[in-house]
């Protein structure tokens, strides 16, 4: 047992202390968190727009009079459906490879490309989360807003969406946790994220187990920590409803 511990200590020193290799992990962790945070914020913006268009179409299209507004809404809904189908129907790994090697083939820094890719990907899932929240809001809230003189768009953004976001906030927080893990595939397009940091250490030390276990442990700690925060958020939201 003592011999095994000494071997593990020496392995740890070789992988992370020697030549300051721990900096690969710290730098990669910073990029992972930045990509996930920017992507989830971008996803909320994209998802909110898509959710409003889809919910508006489902709620009003049958009552709308023929005209330009109805045609534009139908076109917008069609575009949103195509976007949701394509993004949710293809692996994020393929999406980021297309973005990095085809669309942004001249990009030297993969971090902004990863942010954009995961933001677009997240938006497709956030859209359905927010749309469910919008559809769950009492229709009387919309009627109340219209009676106060708000137009449909103002009613949605000032009355309906804030209530919908409150009900889906835990789900959005969980989307951030999922993104943290999904960003691991960014290492395949030269993004120096947490996984890439572990890969660099493996290539330099020829040690297979130690870098992988440490990277896995960091991901696990991140997920446990943010899951704990989401749990606190859910309890606070439940208490504020009483």
C-alpha positions as CSV (number, residue, x, y, z in Angstrom):
1,X,0.0,0.0,0.0
2,X,2.8,2.4,0.9
3,X,4.6,1.6,-2.3
4,X,1.5,2.3,-4.3
5,X,1.0,5.6,-2.6
6,X,4.6,6.6,-3.4
7,X,4.1,5.7,-7.0
8,X,0.9,7.7,-7.2
9,X,2.7,10.7,-5.6
10,X,5.6,10.4,-8.1
11,X,3.1,10.2,-10.9
12,X,1.2,13.2,-9.7
13,X,4.4,15.2,-9.4
14,X,5.5,14.2,-12.9
15,X,2.2,15.1,-14.5
16,X,1.3,18.3,-12.7
17,X,4.2,19.8,-10.7
18,X,7.2,19.2,-13.1
19,X,7.6,22.0,-15.6
20,X,4.4,23.6,-14.1
21,X,2.2,21.3,-16.1
22,X,-0.7,22.2,-13.8
23,X,-1.0,25.4,-15.8
24,X,-2.5,23.4,-18.7
25,X,-5.3,22.3,-16.4
26,X,-6.0,25.7,-14.9
27,X,-5.9,27.4,-18.3
28,X,-8.1,24.8,-19.8
29,X,-10.6,25.0,-16.9
30,X,-10.8,28.8,-17.4
31,X,-11.6,28.3,-21.1
32,X,-14.2,25.6,-20.4
33,X,-16.1,27.8,-17.9
34,X,-15.9,30.8,-20.3
35,X,-17.2,28.7,-23.2
36,X,-20.1,27.3,-21.2
37,X,-21.1,30.6,-19.7
38,X,-21.1,32.6,-23.0
39,X,-22.8,29.7,-24.8
40,X,-25.6,29.4,-22.2
41,X,-26.2,33.2,-22.3
42,X,-26.2,33.1,-26.1
43,X,-28.5,30.1,-26.0
44,X,-30.9,32.0,-23.8
45,X,-31.1,34.9,-26.2
46,X,-31.5,32.7,-29.3
47,X,-33.9,30.4,-27.4
48,X,-36.0,33.2,-26.2
49,X,-36.5,34.6,-29.8
50,X,-37.3,31.2,-31.2
51,X,-39.6,30.3,-28.3
52,X,-41.6,33.6,-28.7
53,X,-42.0,33.0,-32.5
54,X,-43.0,29.3,-31.9
55,X,-45.4,30.1,-29.1
56,X,-46.9,33.1,-30.9
57,X,-47.5,30.9,-33.9
58,X,-49.2,28.1,-31.9
59,X,-51.3,30.6,-29.9
60,X,-52.5,33.0,-32.6
61,X,-52.0,31.7,-36.1
62,X,-55.6,30.3,-36.3
63,X,-57.1,33.6,-35.2
64,X,-55.0,35.9,-37.4
65,X,-56.5,37.5,-40.4
66,X,-54.8,36.9,-43.8
67,X,-52.1,39.4,-44.5
68,X,-48.4,40.2,-44.4
69,X,-48.2,39.6,-40.6
70,X,-49.5,36.1,-40.8
71,X,-47.2,35.2,-43.7
72,X,-44.2,36.5,-41.9
73,X,-45.1,34.6,-38.8
74,X,-45.5,31.4,-40.8
75,X,-42.1,32.0,-42.4
76,X,-40.5,32.7,-39.1
77,X,-42.1,29.5,-37.6
78,X,-40.9,27.5,-40.5
79,X,-37.3,28.8,-40.1
80,X,-37.4,28.1,-36.4
81,X,-38.7,24.5,-37.0
82,X,-35.8,23.9,-39.5
83,X,-33.3,25.3,-37.0
84,X,-34.6,23.1,-34.2
85,X,-34.7,20.0,-36.4
86,X,-31.2,20.4,-37.8
87,X,-29.5,21.4,-34.5
88,X,-31.2,18.8,-32.3
89,X,-30.9,16.2,-35.0
90,X,-27.1,16.3,-35.5
91,X,-24.3,15.6,-33.0
92,X,-22.6,18.7,-31.5
93,X,-19.3,17.1,-32.4
94,X,-20.2,17.3,-36.1
95,X,-21.5,20.9,-35.6
96,X,-18.3,22.2,-34.1
97,X,-16.2,20.5,-36.8
98,X,-18.2,22.1,-39.5
99,X,-17.9,25.5,-37.8
100,X,-14.2,25.2,-37.3
101,X,-13.0,23.4,-40.4
102,X,-15.5,24.7,-42.9
103,X,-17.2,28.0,-41.9
104,X,-14.4,29.5,-39.9
105,X,-11.5,27.6,-41.5
106,X,-9.2,30.6,-41.2
107,X,-9.8,31.1,-37.4
108,X,-6.7,31.0,-35.3
109,X,-8.4,30.9,-32.0
110,X,-11.0,28.1,-31.5
111,X,-12.5,29.5,-28.3
112,X,-14.8,32.1,-30.0
113,X,-15.8,29.4,-32.5
114,X,-16.6,27.0,-29.7
115,X,-18.6,29.7,-27.9
116,X,-20.7,30.4,-31.0
117,X,-21.2,26.7,-31.8
118,X,-22.3,25.7,-28.3
119,X,-24.4,28.9,-28.1
120,X,-26.3,27.9,-31.3
121,X,-26.6,24.3,-30.1
122,X,-27.8,25.4,-26.7
123,X,-30.4,27.8,-28.2
124,X,-32.2,24.9,-29.8
125,X,-32.7,23.2,-26.4
126,X,-33.3,26.4,-24.5
127,X,-36.0,27.3,-27.0
128,X,-38.1,24.3,-26.1
129,X,-37.6,24.9,-22.4
130,X,-38.7,28.5,-22.7
131,X,-41.6,27.7,-25.0
132,X,-42.9,25.2,-22.5
133,X,-42.7,28.0,-19.9
134,X,-44.5,30.4,-22.1
135,X,-47.3,28.0,-22.9
136,X,-47.7,27.3,-19.2
137,X,-48.4,30.9,-18.3
138,X,-52.1,31.6,-17.7
139,X,-53.6,33.1,-20.9
140,X,-55.3,35.7,-18.6
141,X,-51.9,37.3,-18.1
142,X,-51.7,38.1,-21.8
143,X,-55.3,39.5,-21.8
144,X,-54.4,41.6,-18.8
145,X,-51.4,43.1,-20.6
146,X,-53.5,43.9,-23.6
147,X,-56.1,45.5,-21.5
148,X,-53.4,47.8,-20.0
149,X,-52.6,49.0,-23.5
150,X,-49.5,46.9,-24.2
151,X,-49.1,45.5,-27.7
152,X,-48.6,41.8,-28.2
153,X,-44.7,42.0,-28.3
154,X,-44.6,44.3,-25.2
155,X,-47.0,41.9,-23.4
156,X,-44.7,39.0,-24.2
157,X,-41.5,40.6,-23.1
158,X,-42.7,42.5,-20.0
159,X,-45.3,40.2,-18.6
160,X,-45.3,36.6,-20.1
161,X,-41.6,35.9,-20.6
162,X,-40.5,37.1,-17.1
163,X,-43.0,34.7,-15.6
164,X,-42.0,31.9,-17.9
165,X,-38.3,32.4,-17.1
166,X,-38.9,32.2,-13.4
167,X,-40.6,28.8,-13.9
168,X,-37.9,27.4,-16.2
169,X,-34.9,29.0,-14.4
170,X,-33.8,25.7,-12.8
171,X,-33.9,24.0,-16.2
172,X,-31.8,26.7,-17.7
173,X,-29.3,26.3,-14.9
174,X,-29.1,22.6,-15.6
175,X,-28.5,23.5,-19.3
176,X,-25.3,25.3,-18.1
177,X,-24.2,22.1,-16.2
178,X,-24.8,20.0,-19.3
179,X,-22.8,22.5,-21.4
180,X,-19.8,22.2,-19.1
181,X,-19.6,18.5,-19.9
182,X,-20.4,18.9,-23.6
183,X,-17.6,21.4,-24.1
184,X,-15.2,18.5,-23.7
185,X,-15.5,17.8,-27.5
186,X,-14.0,21.2,-28.3
187,X,-10.6,19.7,-27.7
188,X,-10.8,18.0,-31.1
189,X,-10.7,21.4,-32.9
190,X,-7.7,22.8,-31.1
191,X,-9.5,24.5,-28.3
192,X,-7.4,24.5,-25.1
193,X,-10.1,23.5,-22.8
194,X,-9.9,21.3,-19.7
195,X,-9.9,18.1,-21.7
196,X,-7.2,19.4,-24.0
197,X,-5.1,20.3,-21.0
198,X,-5.2,16.7,-19.9
199,X,-4.4,15.5,-23.4
200,X,-1.3,17.8,-23.6
201,X,-0.1,16.4,-20.3
202,X,-0.6,12.8,-21.5
203,X,1.4,13.5,-24.6
204,X,4.3,15.0,-22.7
205,X,4.5,12.5,-19.9
206,X,3.2,9.3,-21.6
207,X,1.1,8.8,-18.4
208,X,-2.4,7.6,-19.3
209,X,-4.3,7.2,-16.1
210,X,-3.4,10.2,-13.9
211,X,-4.3,13.1,-16.3
212,X,-7.5,11.4,-17.2
213,X,-8.6,10.7,-13.7
214,X,-7.7,14.3,-12.6
215,X,-9.7,15.8,-15.5
216,X,-12.6,13.6,-14.7
217,X,-12.5,14.5,-11.1
218,X,-12.5,18.2,-11.9
219,X,-15.6,17.8,-14.2
220,X,-17.3,15.8,-11.4
221,X,-16.5,18.5,-8.8
222,X,-17.9,21.2,-11.2
223,X,-21.1,19.3,-11.8
224,X,-21.6,18.6,-8.1
225,X,-21.0,22.2,-7.1
226,X,-23.3,23.7,-9.7
227,X,-25.9,21.0,-9.1
228,X,-25.8,22.1,-5.4
229,X,-26.3,25.8,-6.5
230,X,-29.3,24.7,-8.7
231,X,-30.8,22.9,-5.7
232,X,-30.5,26.1,-3.6
233,X,-32.0,28.1,-6.4
234,X,-35.0,25.7,-6.7
235,X,-35.6,25.8,-3.0
236,X,-35.5,29.6,-3.0
237,X,-37.9,29.8,-5.9
238,X,-40.3,27.4,-4.2
239,X,-40.2,29.5,-1.0
240,X,-40.8,32.7,-2.9
241,X,-44.1,31.3,-4.3
242,X,-45.6,31.0,-0.8
